[in-house]
Amino acid sequence: MKGQSDVGDSLTGLASVLSELTASLVEPVLQRHGLGFGAFDLLSAVHAADGRESQTQIAARLGISPPSLTEAIQSAVKKGLIEQLVVATNQRARRVMITAKGKAILQECLDQITRAESLATQGLSAAELDQAKASLRRATNSLIQALSGSVDNS
């Protein structure tokens, strides 16, 4: 087993540092709006769903329980970030849509993620960038495959 000092130079250690540094650019945007990363995840999921997914499906996408999602949605609705719409064919069902305010905040965050990538990759050739992305994609897919095939993920 590698020692702690080796982790920072490992693929997963470097990917984690890159993720943390990217988050450090996004966090001030969220804080300026009184939000945390959970709100970013919610806005991203609701935007991606584009009104086509139920709240239960969005909860599954986020890996949280439907009651937890309902609580997060209620908070986001109060802040004007998303809106709930009644489904015409089922008055009990609700679809959620991101509002213009929510889209603007999400876009600010995405702009910072783009900025982080630009800063992180400056000086890399197109071939180096393609190779790095291909390597990370393969590593990610290998881990996904290994975890999905195991019953005990510990």
N, C-alpha and C positions, 0 to 999 in steps of 0.2 A: 504494500500500500504506500502511495506517495505521502510524503510529509507535507505539512501545511505550507511550508515555504515553496514547494513545487506547484501548488495549486494555481497560483497567479500566472504561471507560465504554461498551464495546460490549456487545451482548446476551450473547455467549459469555463475555466477561470477567466480567460481572456474575453470570452463572450459575455460573462457576467459583468466584468468591469466595463465593457462597452455599453451594456444595457444600463448600468448604474450611471455612467457618464451622460448617456442620452436622457435618462430620467431627470438628471440634474438640470437639463435645459428646459424640460417640460414642466417641472414642478413649480417654478415661479409663475408660469401662466395660470396653472390651476389655482395656486394660492391667491393670485390677484383676483380671482373670481370666487374665492371662498370654497374651493373644491379640492378633492383629493383624487388619487389615482383610481379609486373605485368609480367615481363619476366619469372619468375618462373612459374606463372600460365600458360603462353603461352607455355613454354617448356613442362610442364606437360600435357597440353591438346593435343599438337601436337604429343607427344610421345604416349599418350593413343590412339589417332586416328590412328596412324600407317599407314597413307596414305589412309585409308578407308573412311574418312569423307571429305566432301567439306568444304571450308572455311566458308560458311554460317552455317554449322552444328557446326563447332568449335566455331564460334562467339556465337551461341546460348548456347553452353556448358559453355562458359565463361561469358555469360550474358552481352555481349557488341554488338554494332552494327557492321555489316559487314564492313563499312568504317573504323571504329576504329580498327578492326582486321587487315585490309589491311595495315594500317599505322604501327601497331605493327609488322606485318610480314616483311614489308620493312626494318624496323630498325633491326630486328633479322637477316634478310638475309645479310645486310651490315656487321653485326658483326660475320657472319659465323656460326650462331647458328641453323638456319634452311635453307632449300632450297625449292624452288617452282618448281614443275614439271608440265608440260603440260599433261593433260589427253588425251591419244591417240584418244579416241572416240569423244572428244569435245575440239577443239583447244582453245576455250575461257575459259574453266574450268582449274583450278589449284588445285593441291594437294600439301600439304606441308609435309615435312619430317624433322625430327630432324637430325642434322649432328653429327659427332663423337664429335666435340667440344661441341655442345649443350648437348649431352648425358653425357659427362664428368662433365659438370657443374651441370646438373640435378642430377647426381649421388652424387656429393659432397653435394648438398643440402639434398638429401634423407638420406645420411649418418648422417648428423647432426640431422635430424628428428628422426632417429633410436637412435642416442646417447641420445637425449632428452628423449625419451621414456624409455630407459634403466635407465637413471639417475632418472627419475620420479617414476619408479616402483621398484627400488631396495628396498629390504626389504619387499615387498609385496609377499605373498604366491601366488601360481598359482590360488588357489580358490578365493582369494581376487581380483586378477587381472581379473579373469573371471567374477566375480560379478560386479566389477566396469564397465567393458566393456558392460556387459548386461544391466546394469542400464542406462548408457549413450546411448546405442543403443535404448532402449525403450523410453527414454526422447526425443531423436532426432526424432524418428519415430512419436511420439505423436505430436511434434511441426510441423513436415512436414504435417501430416494429418490435423491438425487444420488450418494451413495456406493455404493448398490447397483447403480446403472446404470453405474458407471465401472469399468474394468478396472484402471487405475492410480490408486490413491487418493492419490498424492503431489501 
